[in-house]
Amino acid sequence: MTPQGVTHIRRGGKISPLFYNLKTNQMKARIKIRTVYYKYAEIEINFPSTELHNATDYIMEKETEWGHELQSAIDKAEFEHGNGMDSDDGWTDEKSEQEVRYEVDPDGDSYREGGHL
């Protein structure tokens, strides 16, 4: 304990200060919270079937056509609690602040092909 009455405790590998008043025998502890929120949005664009083999390049070339629409959709989306990793099966980078993906539906029954942009 220092002369000012400050001592430290180790919790979870980090050192946290505890403030102790010797005269009143009282301590103060900081209570902290960190909570994460995310937004999720999606849009659909027309995609020529002849470009399926070159999907990533084609979509990236057309970004000026869909980029503003996607930004508008995310601006309107509500915040949801969590990190968003469970909002879609395709999210893979938990440490990234943002991920953008595409999916195409060549069979018209489910979106099975896609990747990150």
C-alpha positions as semicolon CSV with decimal commas, in nm:
position;residue;x (nm);y (nm);z (nm)
1;M;0,000;0,000;0,000
2;T;0,132;0,348;-0,091
3;P;0,126;0,639;0,157
4;Q;-0,184;0,777;-0,019
5;G;-0,370;0,454;0,054
6;V;-0,383;0,328;-0,305
7;T;-0,332;-0,039;-0,357
8;H;-0,374;-0,252;-0,664
9;I;-0,529;-0,589;-0,728
10;R;-0,474;-0,815;-1,023
11;R;-0,787;-0,936;-1,204
12;G;-0,778;-1,122;-1,533
13;G;-0,417;-1,031;-1,598
14;K;-0,479;-0,658;-1,551
15;I;-0,393;-0,444;-1,253
16;S;-0,691;-0,246;-1,121
17;P;-0,661;0,032;-0,865
18;L;-0,855;0,022;-0,539
19;F;-0,876;0,345;-0,346
20;Y;-0,862;0,304;0,031
21;N;-0,918;0,576;0,288
22;L;-0,723;0,488;0,603
23;K;-0,930;0,721;0,825
24;T;-1,276;0,591;0,735
25;N;-1,179;0,234;0,649
26;Q;-1,373;0,273;0,321
27;M;-1,271;0,175;-0,027
28;K;-1,383;0,285;-0,373
29;A;-1,392;0,053;-0,669
30;R;-1,451;0,153;-1,029
31;I;-1,734;-0,031;-1,200
32;K;-1,701;-0,031;-1,576
33;I;-1,898;-0,166;-1,868
34;R;-1,814;-0,222;-2,231
35;T;-2,099;-0,316;-2,458
36;V;-2,094;-0,370;-2,831
37;Y;-2,363;-0,287;-3,083
38;Y;-2,377;-0,349;-3,455
39;K;-2,591;-0,275;-3,756
40;Y;-2,678;-0,517;-4,033
41;A;-2,815;-0,434;-4,376
42;E;-2,839;-0,597;-4,713
43;I;-2,945;-0,497;-5,062
44;E;-3,000;-0,691;-5,382
45;I;-2,850;-0,603;-5,718
46;N;-2,902;-0,752;-6,061
47;F;-2,623;-0,987;-6,154
48;P;-2,575;-1,135;-6,503
49;S;-2,536;-1,511;-6,494
50;T;-2,257;-1,485;-6,750
51;E;-2,041;-1,321;-6,480
52;L;-2,079;-1,595;-6,217
53;H;-1,722;-1,716;-6,266
54;N;-1,595;-1,359;-6,215
55;A;-1,837;-1,248;-5,941
56;T;-1,601;-1,063;-5,707
57;D;-1,442;-0,856;-5,984
58;Y;-1,778;-0,779;-6,146
59;I;-1,937;-0,664;-5,819
60;M;-1,636;-0,452;-5,726
61;E;-1,640;-0,286;-6,070
62;K;-2,005;-0,192;-6,014
63;E;-1,953;-0,054;-5,661
64;T;-2,043;0,299;-5,771
65;E;-2,385;0,165;-5,870
66;W;-2,468;-0,009;-5,541
67;G;-2,239;0,155;-5,283
68;H;-2,468;0,447;-5,199
69;E;-2,770;0,218;-5,169
70;L;-2,584;-0,009;-4,924
71;Q;-2,465;0,289;-4,720
72;S;-2,821;0,423;-4,705
73;A;-2,948;0,084;-4,589
74;I;-2,690;0,063;-4,309
75;D;-2,765;0,422;-4,205
76;K;-3,134;0,332;-4,164
77;A;-3,068;0,003;-3,983
78;E;-3,132;-0,021;-3,609
79;F;-2,851;-0,092;-3,366
80;E;-2,856;-0,445;-3,226
81;H;-2,674;-0,570;-2,918
82;G;-2,372;-0,794;-2,977
83;N;-2,092;-0,811;-3,229
84;G;-2,305;-0,932;-3,521
85;M;-2,113;-1,253;-3,582
86;D;-2,430;-1,460;-3,546
87;S;-2,641;-1,246;-3,781
88;D;-2,515;-1,438;-4,085
89;D;-2,320;-1,758;-4,147
90;G;-2,064;-1,578;-4,363
91;W;-1,905;-1,346;-4,107
92;T;-1,556;-1,470;-4,027
93;D;-1,346;-1,185;-3,887
94;E;-1,456;-1,114;-3,530
95;K;-1,183;-0,853;-3,482
96;S;-1,270;-0,652;-3,792
97;E;-1,476;-0,334;-3,748
98;Q;-1,662;-0,404;-4,073
99;E;-1,714;-0,688;-4,316
100;V;-1,880;-0,671;-4,657
101;R;-1,990;-0,989;-4,832
102;Y;-2,182;-1,090;-5,138
103;E;-2,382;-1,401;-5,218
104;V;-2,523;-1,513;-5,551
105;D;-2,803;-1,759;-5,613
106;P;-2,733;-1,937;-5,943
107;D;-3,003;-2,201;-5,886
108;G;-3,273;-1,964;-5,762
109;D;-3,327;-2,165;-5,445
110;S;-3,068;-2,050;-5,194
111;Y;-2,765;-1,826;-5,169
112;R;-2,475;-2,068;-5,158
113;E;-2,194;-1,896;-5,345
114;G;-2,023;-1,580;-5,231
115;G;-1,732;-1,422;-5,057
116;H;-1,589;-1,113;-4,897
117;L;-1,546;-0,784;-5,081
